Amino acid sequence: RKVIFSGIQPTGVPHLGNYLGALREWFRLQQNAGADDALIFSLVDQHAITVHQDPKQLRQWKKESLAILLAIGLDPKRCILFHQSDVPAHVEMMWILSRQASTGYLGRMTQWKDKTTNLIRGNSTSADTPKPGLSLFAYPVLQAADVLVHGATHVPVGEDQVQHLEFSRELATSFNHSYGKGILTPPTTLISPAKRVMSLVNPNAKMSKSAVNPKSRILLTDSTEAIGMKLKSALTDSVEGVTYDPAVRPGVSNLVDAILYTSDGEYGSQEDVVRDLQGASMRALKEKAAESVERAIGPVREQYFEFIADERMLREIATDGAERAKQNAGVVLKRAQRAIGFDW
Ligand code: TYM
């Protein structure tokens, strides 16, 4: 039996990278899941507050992110969809695991190093607090708690989460070594084919919710015109023709990838896309990318506007999801608590 778990931060409307790198894979897993498999997807608001968030904004994002999960086709009857802070077991498990978490290892995490360099240099991208706090440092321990407390066997993510999941596996193994075999399950990471969608303005950086320039990302709620406009202004280069070479032509290669991964099987590989666009101008490449992206995410946008208008339904789904998530997380949490001697 598979237990599929993954999470996304409710820190804005998800973008094309979130969709191709994660959300669409969640949907595919749902469509291919066996009757016994569990599908658990969390809006990780506890992770979101490891940097400063405006409370009003956070409330809005929690709602919008849930509407997006429904809009991409996740079925609340089939999946457990919930906000992380509604299920205290995550934080309780995190504290238990913290004993196992080496501060040296945490300090070497790429995301910690990136974020703290930005915070310290003052390149902070949102209303971040000027100095990184304890929770940002402990972020990967909470992420490990997320997957371990639900007994996840498989975790679908983009490439940037691979290191965090390796850390989760090591925590599980180390906990089991101290307290007993089989208490925690080291999960398998599932990396999507579109594992790293790059920024449209700086194709050497990944597309991200927190980058300053909104033209760097395509949001799942962007209109057809906005998608066209952002892709039209995407940074490419002055080499003639379309080729695929991410190291030398990151901008062009990112657009080739975008076409491939939104083509719905029309193309089997980057080479297929390049062959089709041989000799095409940058403008034609961008137009083709805009069409392809619109075809893939247009239907998500339409659905989103229906779901976001129905607040009552969103609340019901969140309440029901939280209840089911509590039940599921309770099993492993109890087991871990007993193993460490809390059951006197
Ligand atoms: P987050 O919210 O940054 O991103 C959500 C998912 O989107 C993927 N992703 C991308 N994939 C390809 N290209 C990109 N440019 C891109 N940007 C984001 C991410 O890899 C992720 O799968 N720490 C996690 C949230 C989390 C989590 C978990 C994930 C918390 N607990 C437990 C899995 C399991 C995060 O910040 O994702």
Residues whose N, C-alpha, C, O or C-beta is under 5 A from the ligand:
A	BS01	TYM	F5 S6 G7 I8 Q9 G17 N18 G21 A22 V44 H47 Q143 D146 V147 P156 V157 G158 E159 D160 Q161 A194 K195 R196 V197 M198 K206 M207
